[in-house]
Amino acid sequence: MKHQSKFSPAQAQQAAHAQHASQQQSAREFASAEELLRYDAAQMEVPPEIAARLKDASATLPPPKQPWWKHLFTR
């Protein structure tokens, strides 16, 4: 019995391309965890509701303290 494809030639090519792209992505290696997190953050889109909540929460944070050595140079 001959195997018949349910895809048209264009659909089959798209499916093969998608499979090839996913194989290329899985071979990525990272030197550190920070590099992995930066790469992942660049790939992800933050939902607008969460972005607004993060912006509001970070607006109420106090500014970071100035390092002790900067006090010596600013006076």
mmJSON file of the N, C-alpha and C atoms, coordinates in Angstrom:
{"data_MODEL":{"atom_site":{
"group_PDB":["ATOM","ATOM","ATOM","ATOM","ATOM","ATOM","ATOM","ATOM","ATOM","ATOM","ATOM","ATOM","ATOM","ATOM","ATOM","ATOM","ATOM","ATOM","ATOM","ATOM","ATOM","ATOM","ATOM","ATOM","ATOM","ATOM","ATOM","ATOM","ATOM","ATOM","ATOM","ATOM","ATOM","ATOM","ATOM","ATOM","ATOM","ATOM","ATOM","ATOM","ATOM","ATOM","ATOM","ATOM","ATOM","ATOM","ATOM","ATOM","ATOM","ATOM","ATOM","ATOM","ATOM","ATOM","ATOM","ATOM","ATOM","ATOM","ATOM","ATOM","ATOM","ATOM","ATOM","ATOM","ATOM","ATOM","ATOM","ATOM","ATOM","ATOM","ATOM","ATOM","ATOM","ATOM","ATOM","ATOM","ATOM","ATOM","ATOM","ATOM","ATOM","ATOM","ATOM","ATOM","ATOM","ATOM","ATOM","ATOM","ATOM","ATOM","ATOM","ATOM","ATOM","ATOM","ATOM","ATOM","ATOM","ATOM","ATOM","ATOM","ATOM","ATOM","ATOM","ATOM","ATOM","ATOM","ATOM","ATOM","ATOM","ATOM","ATOM","ATOM","ATOM","ATOM","ATOM","ATOM","ATOM","ATOM","ATOM","ATOM","ATOM","ATOM","ATOM","ATOM","ATOM","ATOM","ATOM","ATOM","ATOM","ATOM","ATOM","ATOM","ATOM","ATOM","ATOM","ATOM","ATOM","ATOM","ATOM","ATOM","ATOM","ATOM","ATOM","ATOM","ATOM","ATOM","ATOM","ATOM","ATOM","ATOM","ATOM","ATOM","ATOM","ATOM","ATOM","ATOM","ATOM","ATOM","ATOM","ATOM","ATOM","ATOM","ATOM","ATOM","ATOM","ATOM","ATOM","ATOM","ATOM","ATOM","ATOM","ATOM","ATOM","ATOM","ATOM","ATOM","ATOM","ATOM","ATOM","ATOM","ATOM","ATOM","ATOM","ATOM","ATOM","ATOM","ATOM","ATOM","ATOM","ATOM","ATOM","ATOM","ATOM","ATOM","ATOM","ATOM","ATOM","ATOM","ATOM","ATOM","ATOM","ATOM","ATOM","ATOM","ATOM","ATOM","ATOM","ATOM","ATOM","ATOM","ATOM","ATOM","ATOM","ATOM","ATOM","ATOM","ATOM","ATOM","ATOM","ATOM","ATOM","ATOM","ATOM","ATOM","ATOM"],
"id":[1,2,3,4,5,6,7,8,9,10,11,12,13,14,15,16,17,18,19,20,21,22,23,24,25,26,27,28,29,30,31,32,33,34,35,36,37,38,39,40,41,42,43,44,45,46,47,48,49,50,51,52,53,54,55,56,57,58,59,60,61,62,63,64,65,66,67,68,69,70,71,72,73,74,75,76,77,78,79,80,81,82,83,84,85,86,87,88,89,90,91,92,93,94,95,96,97,98,99,100,101,102,103,104,105,106,107,108,109,110,111,112,113,114,115,116,117,118,119,120,121,122,123,124,125,126,127,128,129,130,131,132,133,134,135,136,137,138,139,140,141,142,143,144,145,146,147,148,149,150,151,152,153,154,155,156,157,158,159,160,161,162,163,164,165,166,167,168,169,170,171,172,173,174,175,176,177,178,179,180,181,182,183,184,185,186,187,188,189,190,191,192,193,194,195,196,197,198,199,200,201,202,203,204,205,206,207,208,209,210,211,212,213,214,215,216,217,218,219,220,221,222,223,224,225],
"type_symbol":["N","C","C","N","C","C","N","C","C","N","C","C","N","C","C","N","C","C","N","C","C","N","C","C","N","C","C","N","C","C","N","C","C","N","C","C","N","C","C","N","C","C","N","C","C","N","C","C","N","C","C","N","C","C","N","C","C","N","C","C","N","C","C","N","C","C","N","C","C","N","C","C","N","C","C","N","C","C","N","C","C","N","C","C","N","C","C","N","C","C","N","C","C","N","C","C","N","C","C","N","C","C","N","C","C","N","C","C","N","C","C","N","C","C","N","C","C","N","C","C","N","C","C","N","C","C","N","C","C","N","C","C","N","C","C","N","C","C","N","C","C","N","C","C","N","C","C","N","C","C","N","C","C","N","C","C","N","C","C","N","C","C","N","C","C","N","C","C","N","C","C","N","C","C","N","C","C","N","C","C","N","C","C","N","C","C","N","C","C","N","C","C","N","C","C","N","C","C","N","C","C","N","C","C","N","C","C","N","C","C","N","C","C","N","C","C","N","C","C","N","C","C","N","C","C"],
"label_atom_id":["N","CA","C","N","CA","C","N","CA","C","N","CA","C","N","CA","C","N","CA","C","N","CA","C","N","CA","C","N","CA","C","N","CA","C","N","CA","C","N","CA","C","N","CA","C","N","CA","C","N","CA","C","N","CA","C","N","CA","C","N","CA","C","N","CA","C","N","CA","C","N","CA","C","N","CA","C","N","CA","C","N","CA","C","N","CA","C","N","CA","C","N","CA","C","N","CA","C","N","CA","C","N","CA","C","N","CA","C","N","CA","C","N","CA","C","N","CA","C","N","CA","C","N","CA","C","N","CA","C","N","CA","C","N","CA","C","N","CA","C","N","CA","C","N","CA","C","N","CA","C","N","CA","C","N","CA","C","N","CA","C","N","CA","C","N","CA","C","N","CA","C","N","CA","C","N","CA","C","N","CA","C","N","CA","C","N","CA","C","N","CA","C","N","CA","C","N","CA","C","N","CA","C","N","CA","C","N","CA","C","N","CA","C","N","CA","C","N","CA","C","N","CA","C","N","CA","C","N","CA","C","N","CA","C","N","CA","C","N","CA","C","N","CA","C","N","CA","C","N","CA","C","N","CA","C","N","CA","C","N","CA","C"],
"label_alt_id":[null,null,null,null,null,null,null,null,null,null,null,null,null,null,null,null,null,null,null,null,null,null,null,null,null,null,null,null,null,null,null,null,null,null,null,null,null,null,null,null,null,null,null,null,null,null,null,null,null,null,null,null,null,null,null,null,null,null,null,null,null,null,null,null,null,null,null,null,null,null,null,null,null,null,null,null,null,null,null,null,null,null,null,null,null,null,null,null,null,null,null,null,null,null,null,null,null,null,null,null,null,null,null,null,null,null,null,null,null,null,null,null,null,null,null,null,null,null,null,null,null,null,null,null,null,null,null,null,null,null,null,null,null,null,null,null,null,null,null,null,null,null,null,null,null,null,null,null,null,null,null,null,null,null,null,null,null,null,null,null,null,null,null,null,null,null,null,null,null,null,null,null,null,null,null,null,null,null,null,null,null,null,null,null,null,null,null,null,null,null,null,null,null,null,null,null,null,null,null,null,null,null,null,null,null,null,null,null,null,null,null,null,null,null,null,null,null,null,null,null,null,null,null,null,null],
"label_comp_id":["MET","MET","MET","LYS","LYS","LYS","HIS","HIS","HIS","GLN","GLN","GLN","SER","SER","SER","LYS","LYS","LYS","PHE","PHE","PHE","SER","SER","SER","PRO","PRO","PRO","ALA","ALA","ALA","GLN","GLN","GLN","ALA","ALA","ALA","GLN","GLN","GLN","GLN","GLN","GLN","ALA","ALA","ALA","ALA","ALA","ALA","HIS","HIS","HIS","ALA","ALA","ALA","GLN","GLN","GLN","HIS","HIS","HIS","ALA","ALA","ALA","SER","SER","SER","GLN","GLN","GLN","GLN","GLN","GLN","GLN","GLN","GLN","SER","SER","SER","ALA","ALA","ALA","ARG","ARG","ARG","GLU","GLU","GLU","PHE","PHE","PHE","ALA","ALA","ALA","SER","SER","SER","ALA","ALA","ALA","GLU","GLU","GLU","GLU","GLU","GLU","LEU","LEU","LEU","LEU","LEU","LEU","ARG","ARG","ARG","TYR","TYR","TYR","ASP","ASP","ASP","ALA","ALA","ALA","ALA","ALA","ALA","GLN","GLN","GLN","MET","MET","MET","GLU","GLU","GLU","VAL","VAL","VAL","PRO","PRO","PRO","PRO","PRO","PRO","GLU","GLU","GLU","ILE","ILE","ILE","ALA","ALA","ALA","ALA","ALA","ALA","ARG","ARG","ARG","LEU","LEU","LEU","LYS","LYS","LYS","ASP","ASP","ASP","ALA","ALA","ALA","SER","SER","SER","ALA","ALA","ALA","THR","THR","THR","LEU","LEU","LEU","PRO","PRO","PRO","PRO","PRO","PRO","PRO","PRO","PRO","LYS","LYS","LYS","GLN","GLN","GLN","PRO","PRO","PRO","TRP","TRP","TRP","TRP","TRP","TRP","LYS","LYS","LYS","HIS","HIS","HIS","LEU","LEU","LEU","PHE","PHE","PHE","THR","THR","THR","ARG","ARG","ARG"],
"label_asym_id":["A","A","A","A","A","A","A","A","A","A","A","A","A","A","A","A","A","A","A","A","A","A","A","A","A","A","A","A","A","A","A","A","A","A","A","A","A","A","A","A","A","A","A","A","A","A","A","A","A","A","A","A","A","A","A","A","A","A","A","A","A","A","A","A","A","A","A","A","A","A","A","A","A","A","A","A","A","A","A","A","A","A","A","A","A","A","A","A","A","A","A","A","A","A","A","A","A","A","A","A","A","A","A","A","A","A","A","A","A","A","A","A","A","A","A","A","A","A","A","A","A","A","A","A","A","A","A","A","A","A","A","A","A","A","A","A","A","A","A","A","A","A","A","A","A","A","A","A","A","A","A","A","A","A","A","A","A","A","A","A","A","A","A","A","A","A","A","A","A","A","A","A","A","A","A","A","A","A","A","A","A","A","A","A","A","A","A","A","A","A","A","A","A","A","A","A","A","A","A","A","A","A","A","A","A","A","A","A","A","A","A","A","A","A","A","A","A","A","A","A","A","A","A","A","A"],
"label_entity_id":["1","1","1","1","1","1","1","1","1","1","1","1","1","1","1","1","1","1","1","1","1","1","1","1","1","1","1","1","1","1","1","1","1","1","1","1","1","1","1","1","1","1","1","1","1","1","1","1","1","1","1","1","1","1","1","1","1","1","1","1","1","1","1","1","1","1","1","1","1","1","1","1","1","1","1","1","1","1","1","1","1","1","1","1","1","1","1","1","1","1","1","1","1","1","1","1","1","1","1","1","1","1","1","1","1","1","1","1","1","1","1","1","1","1","1","1","1","1","1","1","1","1","1","1","1","1","1","1","1","1","1","1","1","1","1","1","1","1","1","1","1","1","1","1","1","1","1","1","1","1","1","1","1","1","1","1","1","1","1","1","1","1","1","1","1","1","1","1","1","1","1","1","1","1","1","1","1","1","1","1","1","1","1","1","1","1","1","1","1","1","1","1","1","1","1","1","1","1","1","1","1","1","1","1","1","1","1","1","1","1","1","1","1","1","1","1","1","1","1","1","1","1","1","1","1"],
"label_seq_id":[1,1,1,2,2,2,3,3,3,4,4,4,5,5,5,6,6,6,7,7,7,8,8,8,9,9,9,10,10,10,11,11,11,12,12,12,13,13,13,14,14,14,15,15,15,16,16,16,17,17,17,18,18,18,19,19,19,20,20,20,21,21,21,22,22,22,23,23,23,24,24,24,25,25,25,26,26,26,27,27,27,28,28,28,29,29,29,30,30,30,31,31,31,32,32,32,33,33,33,34,34,34,35,35,35,36,36,36,37,37,37,38,38,38,39,39,39,40,40,40,41,41,41,42,42,42,43,43,43,44,44,44,45,45,45,46,46,46,47,47,47,48,48,48,49,49,49,50,50,50,51,51,51,52,52,52,53,53,53,54,54,54,55,55,55,56,56,56,57,57,57,58,58,58,59,59,59,60,60,60,61,61,61,62,62,62,63,63,63,64,64,64,65,65,65,66,66,66,67,67,67,68,68,68,69,69,69,70,70,70,71,71,71,72,72,72,73,73,73,74,74,74,75,75,75],
"pdbx_PDB_ins_code":[null,null,null,null,null,null,null,null,null,null,null,null,null,null,null,null,null,null,null,null,null,null,null,null,null,null,null,null,null,null,null,null,null,null,null,null,null,null,null,null,null,null,null,null,null,null,null,null,null,null,null,null,null,null,null,null,null,null,null,null,null,null,null,null,null,null,null,null,null,null,null,null,null,null,null,null,null,null,null,null,null,null,null,null,null,null,null,null,null,null,null,null,null,null,null,null,null,null,null,null,null,null,null,null,null,null,null,null,null,null,null,null,null,null,null,null,null,null,null,null,null,null,null,null,null,null,null,null,null,null,null,null,null,null,null,null,null,null,null,null,null,null,null,null,null,null,null,null,null,null,null,null,null,null,null,null,null,null,null,null,null,null,null,null,null,null,null,null,null,null,null,null,null,null,null,null,null,null,null,null,null,null,null,null,null,null,null,null,null,null,null,null,null,null,null,null,null,null,null,null,null,null,null,null,null,null,null,null,null,null,null,null,null,null,null,null,null,null,null,null,null,null,null,null,null],
"Cartn_x":[0.844,0.0,0.899,0.58,1.387,0.947,1.955,1.668,1.299,0.152,-0.281,-0.177,0.435,0.597,-0.685,-1.036,-2.213,-1.852,-0.574,-0.114,0.091,-0.148,0.228,1.742,2.387,3.845,4.288,3.53,3.895,3.787,2.739,2.567,3.648,4.016,5.068,6.394,6.657,7.898,7.898,6.763,6.675,6.887,6.311,6.469,7.922,8.578,9.99,10.848,10.532,11.293,11.108,9.885,9.613,10.35,10.376,11.074,12.576,13.117,14.538,14.893,14.028,14.271,14.249,13.335,13.275,14.489,15.024,16.228,17.424,17.493,18.592,18.538,17.358,17.222,17.615,17.403,17.693,19.184,20.008,21.437,22.198,21.524,22.169,22.757,23.985,24.631,24.948,24.926,25.186,26.347,27.159,28.327,27.938,26.833,26.415,24.895,24.411,22.968,22.447,23.253,22.842,22.644,23.526,23.408,22.122,21.801,20.563,19.353,19.359,18.232,18.076,19.192,19.115,18.539,18.975,18.467,16.969,16.571,15.163,14.315,14.819,14.073,13.902,14.904,14.798,13.772,13.551,12.614,11.17,10.996,9.657,9.052,7.75,7.038,6.232,6.46,5.776,4.364,3.359,1.985,1.845,1.031,0.907,0.466,-0.41,-0.886,0.272,1.119,2.25,3.287,3.514,4.465,4.016,2.723,2.209,2.372,2.097,2.253,3.71,4.63,6.054,6.508,6.019,6.383,5.878,4.64,4.084,4.846,5.182,5.889,7.308,7.976,9.346,9.4,8.315,8.29,8.312,7.817,7.767,9.026,9.951,11.186,12.104,12.784,13.734,14.955,15.636,16.837,17.919,18.798,19.844,20.791,21.351,22.287,23.565,24.155,25.4,26.542,27.443,28.565,29.418,30.067,30.844,31.954,32.538,33.669,33.239,31.982,31.504,31.308,31.071,30.939,32.236,33.372,34.669,34.886,34.354,34.606,33.548,32.396,31.323,31.332,32.162,32.187,33.252],
"Cartn_y":[-1.163,0.0,1.239,2.193,3.394,4.434,5.058,6.089,7.396,7.939,9.195,10.307,11.405,12.551,13.37,13.866,14.707,16.18,16.476,17.847,18.156,19.4,19.843,20.052,20.152,20.352,21.588,22.674,23.891,23.671,22.979,22.701,21.765,20.794,19.862,20.592,21.539,22.307,23.183,23.8,24.614,23.763,22.583,21.698,21.26,20.962,20.562,21.723,22.944,24.122,24.379,24.243,24.449,23.418,22.174,21.128,21.41,21.843,22.161,23.335,24.345,25.509,25.112,24.238,23.814,22.969,22.214,21.443,22.353,23.437,24.377,25.084,25.422,26.114,25.223,23.936,23.055,22.802,23.167,22.919,24.086,25.091,26.279,25.965,26.424,26.266,27.643,27.753,29.016,28.857,29.906,29.87,30.045,30.742,30.979,31.033,30.982,31.056,32.444,33.488,34.841,34.993,34.382,34.437,33.743,32.635,31.919,32.782,33.444,34.284,35.483,36.086,37.208,36.755,35.6,35.071,34.782,34.169,33.834,35.099,36.112,37.366,38.048,37.937,38.543,37.815,36.529,35.741,35.859,36.203,36.242,37.631,37.698,38.968,39.048,40.119,40.294,40.801,40.166,40.645,42.076,42.909,44.319,44.517,43.653,43.796,43.619,42.638,42.374,43.49,43.982,45.079,46.318,46.611,47.768,47.584,46.384,46.119,46.222,45.73,45.839,47.297,48.074,49.491,50.221,49.949,50.588,50.188,48.913,48.427,48.987,49.104,49.6,51.114,51.818,53.27,53.625,52.743,53.032,52.579,51.927,51.482,52.668,52.663,53.753,53.605,54.705,54.594,53.816,53.138,52.371,53.293,52.782,53.576,53.8,54.946,55.284,54.518,53.917,53.197,54.12,53.557,54.36,55.138,54.565,55.231,56.431,56.468,57.633,58.825,58.581,59.677,60.453,59.786,60.447,61.426,61.113,61.935,62.995,62.924,63.879,65.044,65.008,66.118,67.107],
"Cartn_z":[0.0,0.0,0.0,-0.826,-0.962,0.07,0.718,1.715,1.009,1.353,0.749,1.785,1.391,2.279,2.307,3.476,3.609,3.396,3.265,3.081,1.602,1.257,-0.077,-0.066,-1.226,-1.239,-0.46,-0.503,0.224,1.73,2.167,3.589,4.094,3.287,3.677,3.82,2.933,3.006,4.26,4.595,5.803,7.046,7.079,8.222,8.369,7.263,7.311,7.787,7.333,7.748,9.242,9.741,11.162,12.007,11.552,12.277,12.281,11.163,11.068,11.984,12.046,12.897,14.37,14.76,16.154,16.528,15.587,15.852,16.034,15.268,15.399,16.745,17.232,18.499,19.672,19.587,20.707,20.879,19.911,19.996,20.613,21.12,21.682,23.06,23.298,24.599,25.167,26.487,27.156,28.123,28.226,29.101,30.572,30.819,32.206,32.287,33.501,33.72,33.352,33.608,33.269,31.764,30.993,29.535,29.078,29.69,29.375,29.692,30.856,31.243,30.31,29.894,28.96,27.613,27.146,25.881,25.993,27.087,27.281,27.383,28.082,28.219,26.867,26.009,24.677,23.815,24.068,23.276,23.763,25.032,25.623,25.516,25.318,25.316,26.61,27.367,28.646,28.378,28.978,28.795,29.317,28.663,29.053,30.505,31.008,32.394,33.376,33.118,34.01,33.887,32.686,32.492,33.262,33.24,33.969,35.47,35.969,37.408,37.836,37.004,37.325,37.338,36.392,36.321,37.558,37.968,39.163,40.419,40.522,41.714,41.783,40.649,40.672,40.876,40.607,40.811,42.291,43.141,44.576,45.322,44.637,45.291,45.554,46.7,46.955,46.053,45.754,44.922,45.656,44.932,45.599,46.353,47.457,48.251,47.46,47.701,47.026,47.7,46.931,47.531,48.405,49.404,50.355,49.669,48.632,47.989,47.165,46.734,45.988,46.909,48.196,49.15,49.231,49.084,49.163,48.027,46.837,45.655,45.4,46.061,45.794,46.767,47.767,48.746,48.417],
"occupancy":[1.0,1.0,1.0,1.0,1.0,1.0,1.0,1.0,1.0,1.0,1.0,1.0,1.0,1.0,1.0,1.0,1.0,1.0,1.0,1.0,1.0,1.0,1.0,1.0,1.0,1.0,1.0,1.0,1.0,1.0,1.0,1.0,1.0,1.0,1.0,1.0,1.0,1.0,1.0,1.0,1.0,1.0,1.0,1.0,1.0,1.0,1.0,1.0,1.0,1.0,1.0,1.0,1.0,1.0,1.0,1.0,1.0,1.0,1.0,1.0,1.0,1.0,1.0,1.0,1.0,1.0,1.0,1.0,1.0,1.0,1.0,1.0,1.0,1.0,1.0,1.0,1.0,1.0,1.0,1.0,1.0,1.0,1.0,1.0,1.0,1.0,1.0,1.0,1.0,1.0,1.0,1.0,1.0,1.0,1.0,1.0,1.0,1.0,1.0,1.0,1.0,1.0,1.0,1.0,1.0,1.0,1.0,1.0,1.0,1.0,1.0,1.0,1.0,1.0,1.0,1.0,1.0,1.0,1.0,1.0,1.0,1.0,1.0,1.0,1.0,1.0,1.0,1.0,1.0,1.0,1.0,1.0,1.0,1.0,1.0,1.0,1.0,1.0,1.0,1.0,1.0,1.0,1.0,1.0,1.0,1.0,1.0,1.0,1.0,1.0,1.0,1.0,1.0,1.0,1.0,1.0,1.0,1.0,1.0,1.0,1.0,1.0,1.0,1.0,1.0,1.0,1.0,1.0,1.0,1.0,1.0,1.0,1.0,1.0,1.0,1.0,1.0,1.0,1.0,1.0,1.0,1.0,1.0,1.0,1.0,1.0,1.0,1.0,1.0,1.0,1.0,1.0,1.0,1.0,1.0,1.0,1.0,1.0,1.0,1.0,1.0,1.0,1.0,1.0,1.0,1.0,1.0,1.0,1.0,1.0,1.0,1.0,1.0,1.0,1.0,1.0,1.0,1.0,1.0,1.0,1.0,1.0,1.0,1.0,1.0],
"B_iso_or_equiv":[0.0,0.0,0.0,0.0,0.0,0.0,0.0,0.0,0.0,0.0,0.0,0.0,0.0,0.0,0.0,0.0,0.0,0.0,0.0,0.0,0.0,0.0,0.0,0.0,0.0,0.0,0.0,0.0,0.0,0.0,0.0,0.0,0.0,0.0,0.0,0.0,0.0,0.0,0.0,0.0,0.0,0.0,0.0,0.0,0.0,0.0,0.0,0.0,0.0,0.0,0.0,0.0,0.0,0.0,0.0,0.0,0.0,0.0,0.0,0.0,0.0,0.0,0.0,0.0,0.0,0.0,0.0,0.0,0.0,0.0,0.0,0.0,0.0,0.0,0.0,0.0,0.0,0.0,0.0,0.0,0.0,0.0,0.0,0.0,0.0,0.0,0.0,0.0,0.0,0.0,0.0,0.0,0.0,0.0,0.0,0.0,0.0,0.0,0.0,0.0,0.0,0.0,0.0,0.0,0.0,0.0,0.0,0.0,0.0,0.0,0.0,0.0,0.0,0.0,0.0,0.0,0.0,0.0,0.0,0.0,0.0,0.0,0.0,0.0,0.0,0.0,0.0,0.0,0.0,0.0,0.0,0.0,0.0,0.0,0.0,0.0,0.0,0.0,0.0,0.0,0.0,0.0,0.0,0.0,0.0,0.0,0.0,0.0,0.0,0.0,0.0,0.0,0.0,0.0,0.0,0.0,0.0,0.0,0.0,0.0,0.0,0.0,0.0,0.0,0.0,0.0,0.0,0.0,0.0,0.0,0.0,0.0,0.0,0.0,0.0,0.0,0.0,0.0,0.0,0.0,0.0,0.0,0.0,0.0,0.0,0.0,0.0,0.0,0.0,0.0,0.0,0.0,0.0,0.0,0.0,0.0,0.0,0.0,0.0,0.0,0.0,0.0,0.0,0.0,0.0,0.0,0.0,0.0,0.0,0.0,0.0,0.0,0.0,0.0,0.0,0.0,0.0,0.0,0.0,0.0,0.0,0.0,0.0,0.0,0.0],
"pdbx_formal_charge":[null,null,null,null,null,null,null,null,null,null,null,null,null,null,null,null,null,null,null,null,null,null,null,null,null,null,null,null,null,null,null,null,null,null,null,null,null,null,null,null,null,null,null,null,null,null,null,null,null,null,null,null,null,null,null,null,null,null,null,null,null,null,null,null,null,null,null,null,null,null,null,null,null,null,null,null,null,null,null,null,null,null,null,null,null,null,null,null,null,null,null,null,null,null,null,null,null,null,null,null,null,null,null,null,null,null,null,null,null,null,null,null,null,null,null,null,null,null,null,null,null,null,null,null,null,null,null,null,null,null,null,null,null,null,null,null,null,null,null,null,null,null,null,null,null,null,null,null,null,null,null,null,null,null,null,null,null,null,null,null,null,null,null,null,null,null,null,null,null,null,null,null,null,null,null,null,null,null,null,null,null,null,null,null,null,null,null,null,null,null,null,null,null,null,null,null,null,null,null,null,null,null,null,null,null,null,null,null,null,null,null,null,null,null,null,null,null,null,null,null,null,null,null,null,null],
"auth_seq_id":[1,1,1,2,2,2,3,3,3,4,4,4,5,5,5,6,6,6,7,7,7,8,8,8,9,9,9,10,10,10,11,11,11,12,12,12,13,13,13,14,14,14,15,15,15,16,16,16,17,17,17,18,18,18,19,19,19,20,20,20,21,21,21,22,22,22,23,23,23,24,24,24,25,25,25,26,26,26,27,27,27,28,28,28,29,29,29,30,30,30,31,31,31,32,32,32,33,33,33,34,34,34,35,35,35,36,36,36,37,37,37,38,38,38,39,39,39,40,40,40,41,41,41,42,42,42,43,43,43,44,44,44,45,45,45,46,46,46,47,47,47,48,48,48,49,49,49,50,50,50,51,51,51,52,52,52,53,53,53,54,54,54,55,55,55,56,56,56,57,57,57,58,58,58,59,59,59,60,60,60,61,61,61,62,62,62,63,63,63,64,64,64,65,65,65,66,66,66,67,67,67,68,68,68,69,69,69,70,70,70,71,71,71,72,72,72,73,73,73,74,74,74,75,75,75],
"auth_comp_id":["MET","MET","MET","LYS","LYS","LYS","HIS","HIS","HIS","GLN","GLN","GLN","SER","SER","SER","LYS","LYS","LYS","PHE","PHE","PHE","SER","SER","SER","PRO","PRO","PRO","ALA","ALA","ALA","GLN","GLN","GLN","ALA","ALA","ALA","GLN","GLN","GLN","GLN","GLN","GLN","ALA","ALA","ALA","ALA","ALA","ALA","HIS","HIS","HIS","ALA","ALA","ALA","GLN","GLN","GLN","HIS","HIS","HIS","ALA","ALA","ALA","SER","SER","SER","GLN","GLN","GLN","GLN","GLN","GLN","GLN","GLN","GLN","SER","SER","SER","ALA","ALA","ALA","ARG","ARG","ARG","GLU","GLU","GLU","PHE","PHE","PHE","ALA","ALA","ALA","SER","SER","SER","ALA","ALA","ALA","GLU","GLU","GLU","GLU","GLU","GLU","LEU","LEU","LEU","LEU","LEU","LEU","ARG","ARG","ARG","TYR","TYR","TYR","ASP","ASP","ASP","ALA","ALA","ALA","ALA","ALA","ALA","GLN","GLN","GLN","MET","MET","MET","GLU","GLU","GLU","VAL","VAL","VAL","PRO","PRO","PRO","PRO","PRO","PRO","GLU","GLU","GLU","ILE","ILE","ILE","ALA","ALA","ALA","ALA","ALA","ALA","ARG","ARG","ARG","LEU","LEU","LEU","LYS","LYS","LYS","ASP","ASP","ASP","ALA","ALA","ALA","SER","SER","SER","ALA","ALA","ALA","THR","THR","THR","LEU","LEU","LEU","PRO","PRO","PRO","PRO","PRO","PRO","PRO","PRO","PRO","LYS","LYS","LYS","GLN","GLN","GLN","PRO","PRO","PRO","TRP","TRP","TRP","TRP","TRP","TRP","LYS","LYS","LYS","HIS","HIS","HIS","LEU","LEU","LEU","PHE","PHE","PHE","THR","THR","THR","ARG","ARG","ARG"],
"auth_asym_id":["A","A","A","A","A","A","A","A","A","A","A","A","A","A","A","A","A","A","A","A","A","A","A","A","A","A","A","A","A","A","A","A","A","A","A","A","A","A","A","A","A","A","A","A","A","A","A","A","A","A","A","A","A","A","A","A","A","A","A","A","A","A","A","A","A","A","A","A","A","A","A","A","A","A","A","A","A","A","A","A","A","A","A","A","A","A","A","A","A","A","A","A","A","A","A","A","A","A","A","A","A","A","A","A","A","A","A","A","A","A","A","A","A","A","A","A","A","A","A","A","A","A","A","A","A","A","A","A","A","A","A","A","A","A","A","A","A","A","A","A","A","A","A","A","A","A","A","A","A","A","A","A","A","A","A","A","A","A","A","A","A","A","A","A","A","A","A","A","A","A","A","A","A","A","A","A","A","A","A","A","A","A","A","A","A","A","A","A","A","A","A","A","A","A","A","A","A","A","A","A","A","A","A","A","A","A","A","A","A","A","A","A","A","A","A","A","A","A","A","A","A","A","A","A","A"],
"auth_atom_id":["N","CA","C","N","CA","C","N","CA","C","N","CA","C","N","CA","C","N","CA","C","N","CA","C","N","CA","C","N","CA","C","N","CA","C","N","CA","C","N","CA","C","N","CA","C","N","CA","C","N","CA","C","N","CA","C","N","CA","C","N","CA","C","N","CA","C","N","CA","C","N","CA","C","N","CA","C","N","CA","C","N","CA","C","N","CA","C","N","CA","C","N","CA","C","N","CA","C","N","CA","C","N","CA","C","N","CA","C","N","CA","C","N","CA","C","N","CA","C","N","CA","C","N","CA","C","N","CA","C","N","CA","C","N","CA","C","N","CA","C","N","CA","C","N","CA","C","N","CA","C","N","CA","C","N","CA","C","N","CA","C","N","CA","C","N","CA","C","N","CA","C","N","CA","C","N","CA","C","N","CA","C","N","CA","C","N","CA","C","N","CA","C","N","CA","C","N","CA","C","N","CA","C","N","CA","C","N","CA","C","N","CA","C","N","CA","C","N","CA","C","N","CA","C","N","CA","C","N","CA","C","N","CA","C","N","CA","C","N","CA","C","N","CA","C","N","CA","C","N","CA","C","N","CA","C","N","CA","C","N","CA","C"],
"pdbx_PDB_model_num":[1,1,1,1,1,1,1,1,1,1,1,1,1,1,1,1,1,1,1,1,1,1,1,1,1,1,1,1,1,1,1,1,1,1,1,1,1,1,1,1,1,1,1,1,1,1,1,1,1,1,1,1,1,1,1,1,1,1,1,1,1,1,1,1,1,1,1,1,1,1,1,1,1,1,1,1,1,1,1,1,1,1,1,1,1,1,1,1,1,1,1,1,1,1,1,1,1,1,1,1,1,1,1,1,1,1,1,1,1,1,1,1,1,1,1,1,1,1,1,1,1,1,1,1,1,1,1,1,1,1,1,1,1,1,1,1,1,1,1,1,1,1,1,1,1,1,1,1,1,1,1,1,1,1,1,1,1,1,1,1,1,1,1,1,1,1,1,1,1,1,1,1,1,1,1,1,1,1,1,1,1,1,1,1,1,1,1,1,1,1,1,1,1,1,1,1,1,1,1,1,1,1,1,1,1,1,1,1,1,1,1,1,1,1,1,1,1,1,1,1,1,1,1,1,1]
}}}
